[in-house]
Amino acid sequence: MEDMPSRSELHRDEHRGNGPKGKGPKKSHPVRNTILIIIAVLLVGTGAFAARTYFNARKAANTAFNSSGIKKSRNTSAVLNGKKPVSILLLGTDTGALGRDYKGRTDTIILATINPKTKTTTLVSLPRDSEVAVSGFEQDFPTKLNAAYAYGSAGTTITTIQKWLNVPIDYYALINMGGMKKVVNEIGGVDITPIRTFTYEGYHYTKGVKTHMNGDKALQYSRMRYQDPLGDYGRQQRQRQLITAILGESTSASNLLKQDFLQSLAKQTRTDLTFNNLTSLFSNYRVATKNVVSDHAQGSGKMISGQSFEVVPQTEKQRVTNVLRKSLDLKAATTGERFANQN
């Protein structure tokens, strides 16, 4: 079993410039971006591809597979087999090469729902500094949402968010920034229209001017935080913009099926989607990738015991719960407790 970081270690990380408006040292945060169904596009082949490609895709999927270690809140196989709307928790981090023993923070947290009936994908960013009670570790309340993975990996993050929002999470996908950069380069770059004018890490971006970006330029675009008057919320918006751009290019990029690339990406990725799950997504859900709805949970900054948190009010949590449950074709329900299950 992986060792859990001590409470002091978690608090030490939380003091490193995580304030909503750049409070604390201006440490450069490498991009913590993540992927949506592009993982399915990259790792499946089935009948549309040659037998060798199919074998390579299955091998890559097996490399990336890592169980969440929890019992899901609903029958996920029945969801996919019934072609019903599915939810995937997208987690992004920066770790160099992901190892199976990796423990750390997930500073990009996006709950994605994919509805093949409405042909719509919904991306909802959750503030990484949200004040929550981590599932199973409520005695350490208050804790930041991005620390849930460090406490107990993907399963802990899933159960924490499910209790917090009262929305079922069917699967998760974790990727680091090296994988995202490779994806953008392999599809020949992406076209993005910047929502803000700024210069960052040697690249200049002009608001409203459509720009073709390679992997590094696209990642730096979604990386900038402290120049944005919206702080991390502005970065979240640019992260969702990048994911949407990748989705628009990925399904027609046959070079993504190259053996070397598949294996390289698989080493940067962890997901509890099996090869068969990914095949189902590719076959039945990719129709929803062309229409992407972007949203986020809005909190307000608050200093608690010397730490900066984002506190999302119940009214906003209820709004987000309504958006997500509706996108999953679920009945309306009351959102979770304010901080999940704090004691």
C-alpha positions in Angstrom: 0.0 0.0 0.0 1.2 3.5 -0.8 2.3 5.7 2.1 0.0 8.6 3.0 1.8 11.9 3.4 1.8 13.4 6.8 -0.5 16.3 7.7 2.5 18.6 8.1 3.7 17.7 4.6 0.3 18.6 3.2 0.2 21.9 5.0 3.7 22.6 3.9 2.6 22.4 0.2 -0.5 24.5 0.9 1.5 27.5 1.9 3.3 27.6 -1.5 1.4 30.4 -3.2 -2.0 28.9 -3.5 -3.9 32.0 -2.8 -6.8 33.1 -5.1 -5.0 36.2 -6.2 -1.4 35.1 -6.2 -0.8 35.5 -2.4 2.4 34.0 -1.2 5.5 33.4 -3.3 5.0 33.6 -7.1 6.1 30.1 -7.7 5.8 28.9 -11.3 3.1 26.2 -11.5 3.7 23.8 -14.4 0.6 23.1 -16.3 -1.7 20.7 -14.5 -3.9 19.9 -17.5 -6.0 16.9 -18.2 -7.8 15.1 -21.0 -11.4 14.2 -21.8 -12.5 11.5 -24.2 -9.3 12.0 -26.1 -8.0 9.2 -23.9 -10.5 7.0 -25.6 -9.6 8.3 -29.0 -5.9 7.6 -28.3 -6.2 4.2 -26.8 -8.8 2.4 -28.9 -8.8 0.9 -32.3 -11.2 -2.1 -32.7 -12.5 -2.9 -36.2 -11.5 0.5 -37.7 -7.8 -0.2 -37.5 -5.4 -3.0 -38.5 -4.8 -5.9 -36.2 -1.4 -4.6 -35.2 -2.8 -1.2 -34.2 -5.5 -2.9 -32.3 -2.9 -4.9 -30.4 -0.9 -1.7 -29.7 -3.9 0.1 -28.5 -4.9 -2.7 -26.1 -1.3 -2.8 -24.8 -1.3 1.0 -24.2 -4.7 0.8 -22.4 -3.4 -2.0 -20.1 -0.4 0.2 -19.3 -2.6 3.1 -18.3 -5.1 1.1 -16.3 -5.2 1.7 -12.6 -8.3 0.8 -10.5 -9.8 3.5 -8.3 -10.0 0.9 -5.6 -13.5 1.8 -4.6 -17.0 0.5 -5.2 -18.7 2.8 -7.6 -22.0 4.6 -6.7 -23.8 3.0 -9.7 -23.3 0.1 -12.1 -20.8 1.7 -14.6 -20.9 -1.2 -17.0 -24.6 -0.9 -17.3 -24.2 2.8 -18.0 -21.8 2.2 -20.9 -23.6 -0.8 -22.2 -26.9 1.1 -22.2 -25.3 4.1 -23.9 -26.4 6.3 -21.1 -24.7 9.6 -20.1 -21.4 8.9 -18.3 -19.3 11.0 -16.0 -15.5 11.0 -15.9 -13.4 12.9 -13.3 -10.4 14.5 -15.0 -7.4 15.0 -12.9 -4.2 16.8 -13.9 -0.8 16.9 -12.3 2.9 17.5 -13.1 5.1 14.6 -12.1 7.6 14.1 -14.9 6.8 10.4 -15.6 3.9 9.0 -13.7 4.7 6.0 -11.5 2.3 3.5 -9.9 3.6 4.6 -6.5 3.1 8.3 -7.3 1.6 10.4 -4.5 0.9 14.1 -5.0 -1.7 16.8 -5.6 -4.1 17.1 -8.5 -4.3 20.8 -9.3 -6.6 20.5 -12.2 -9.9 18.9 -11.3 -12.6 18.8 -14.0 -15.8 16.7 -13.8 -16.9 15.9 -17.3 -20.2 14.4 -18.4 -20.7 12.9 -21.9 -24.3 12.6 -23.1 -24.6 10.8 -26.5 -28.3 11.5 -26.6 -28.0 15.3 -26.5 -24.6 15.0 -28.2 -23.1 17.2 -25.6 -20.0 17.1 -23.4 -20.1 19.2 -20.2 -16.8 20.3 -18.5 -17.1 21.7 -15.0 -14.0 22.9 -13.3 -13.8 22.6 -9.5 -11.5 24.9 -7.6 -8.4 23.1 -6.5 -8.3 25.1 -3.2 -12.0 24.3 -2.3 -12.5 23.8 1.4 -13.6 20.2 1.9 -13.5 17.3 4.3 -11.6 14.6 2.5 -13.5 11.3 2.6 -12.1 9.0 5.2 -9.9 11.7 6.7 -12.6 14.0 8.0 -10.6 14.5 11.2 -8.2 16.7 9.3 -10.9 19.2 8.2 -10.4 21.7 6.7 -8.5 20.4 3.7 -8.1 21.5 0.1 -9.7 19.4 -2.6 -6.5 19.0 -4.5 -5.0 17.2 -1.5 -7.6 14.3 -1.7 -5.4 12.4 -4.2 -2.4 12.7 -1.9 -4.4 11.3 1.0 -5.7 8.2 -0.9 -5.4 8.5 -4.7 -8.2 8.7 -7.2 -10.8 6.8 -5.2 -10.5 9.2 -2.3 -11.0 12.2 -4.7 -14.0 10.5 -6.3 -15.8 9.8 -3.0 -15.0 13.3 -1.7 -16.5 15.0 -4.7 -19.5 12.7 -4.8 -20.4 13.5 -1.2 -19.6 17.2 -1.8 -21.9 17.6 -4.9 -24.2 14.5 -4.8 -23.3 13.6 -8.3 -22.2 10.0 -9.3 -18.7 9.7 -10.8 -18.3 6.7 -13.0 -14.6 6.8 -14.0 -11.5 8.9 -13.6 -8.6 9.8 -15.8 -5.3 11.3 -14.6 -2.6 12.8 -16.9 0.4 14.9 -16.4 1.6 17.9 -18.5 4.2 15.9 -20.4 1.4 13.8 -21.9 -0.7 16.8 -22.9 2.3 18.4 -24.7 2.8 15.2 -26.7 -0.8 15.0 -27.6 -0.9 18.6 -29.0 2.3 18.1 -31.0 1.1 14.7 -32.4 -2.1 16.2 -33.8 -0.1 19.0 -35.4 -1.0 21.7 -32.9 -4.3 23.3 -32.1 -6.1 26.6 -33.0 -7.0 28.7 -30.0 -8.4 32.2 -29.8 -7.0 33.7 -26.6 -9.4 35.2 -24.2 -6.8 37.5 -22.8 -3.7 39.4 -24.0 -0.5 38.5 -22.1 3.1 37.3 -22.5 4.3 34.3 -20.6 7.4 32.1 -20.8 8.5 33.8 -24.0 5.2 33.4 -25.8 2.8 36.3 -26.6 -1.0 35.9 -26.8 -3.4 38.4 -28.2 -7.0 38.5 -27.2 -9.4 37.6 -30.0 -6.8 36.6 -32.5 -7.0 33.0 -33.5 -3.6 31.4 -33.1 -2.1 28.0 -34.1 -0.2 26.7 -31.1 2.2 23.8 -30.8 2.4 21.7 -27.6 4.6 24.0 -25.6 2.8 27.2 -26.6 -0.6 25.7 -25.9 0.5 24.5 -22.4 2.0 27.8 -21.5 -1.2 29.5 -22.6 -3.2 27.3 -20.1 -0.4 27.6 -17.4 -0.4 31.3 -16.7 -2.1 32.3 -13.5 -0.8 35.4 -11.7 -1.3 37.8 -14.6 -4.9 36.9 -14.9 -7.2 39.1 -12.9 -9.4 36.1 -12.4 -6.5 34.1 -10.9 -7.0 30.4 -10.9 -10.5 30.8 -12.4 -9.0 32.4 -15.4 -6.6 29.5 -15.8 -9.4 27.0 -15.4 -11.2 28.7 -18.3 -8.1 28.5 -20.5 -7.6 24.8 -19.5 -11.1 24.0 -20.6 -10.5 25.9 -23.8 -7.4 23.8 -24.6 -9.2 20.6 -23.9 -12.0 21.6 -26.3 -9.5 22.5 -29.0 -7.8 19.1 -28.6 -11.2 17.3 -28.8 -11.9 19.2 -32.1 -8.7 17.8 -33.7 -8.2 14.4 -32.1 -10.7 12.2 -33.8 -9.3 12.7 -37.3 -5.6 12.4 -36.3 -4.5 9.0 -37.4 -0.9 9.6 -36.3 -2.1 9.3 -32.7 -2.3 5.6 -33.2 1.4 5.1 -33.7 2.8 2.5 -31.4 5.6 4.7 -29.9 3.2 7.5 -29.2 0.5 5.3 -27.6 3.0 3.8 -25.3 4.6 7.1 -24.4 1.2 8.6 -23.6 0.1 5.6 -21.6 3.0 6.1 -19.3 1.8 9.6 -18.6 -1.8 8.5 -17.9 -3.7 6.6 -15.3 -7.4 5.7 -15.7 -9.8 3.0 -14.4 -11.3 2.8 -17.9 -10.6 -0.6 -19.3 -9.8 -1.3 -23.0 -13.4 -2.4 -23.5 -14.7 0.7 -21.7 -12.6 2.9 -24.0 -13.8 1.0 -27.0 -17.4 1.7 -26.0 -16.6 5.4 -25.5 -15.0 5.6 -28.9 -17.8 3.8 -30.6 -20.9 5.3 -28.9 -19.9 8.6 -27.3 -17.5 10.5 -29.6 -20.6 12.1 -31.2 -20.8 14.2 -28.0 -17.2 15.7 -28.4 -18.2 18.2 -31.0 -20.5 20.2 -28.7 -18.7 21.2 -25.5 -20.3 23.2 -22.7 -17.9 24.8 -20.3 -18.7 25.8 -16.6 -17.1 26.1 -13.2 -17.9 26.2 -9.5 -17.3 29.7 -8.2 -16.0 30.2 -4.7 -14.6 33.1 -2.7 -11.1 33.3 -1.1 -10.8 33.0 2.6 -7.8 32.7 4.9 -8.2 29.9 7.5 -5.4 29.2 10.0 -2.9 30.9 7.7 -4.0 29.0 4.6 -5.9 30.3 1.6 -9.0 28.4 0.7 -11.8 28.8 -1.8 -15.2 28.4 -0.1 -18.0 27.5 -2.5 -21.4 28.5 -1.0 -24.3 26.0 -0.9 -26.2 28.0 -3.5 -23.4 27.7 -6.0 -22.9 24.0 -5.1 -26.6 23.4 -5.7 -26.3 25.2 -9.1 -23.4 23.0 -10.1 -25.1 19.9 -8.9 -28.2 20.8 -11.0 -26.0 21.3 -14.1 -24.2 18.0 -13.7 -27.3 15.9 -12.8 -29.2 17.3 -15.7 -26.4 16.6 -18.1 -26.5 13.0 -16.9 -30.2 12.8 -17.3 -30.7 12.3 -13.6 -33.5 13.6 -11.4 -32.9 16.8 -9.5 -31.5 16.3 -6.0 -30.1 18.4 -3.2 -26.4 19.0 -3.3 -24.1 17.5 -0.7 -23.2 18.9 2.7 -21.3 22.2 2.6 -17.9 20.6 3.1 -18.9 17.0 2.4 -18.9 14.9 5.7 -16.9 17.0 8.1 -17.0 16.0 11.8 
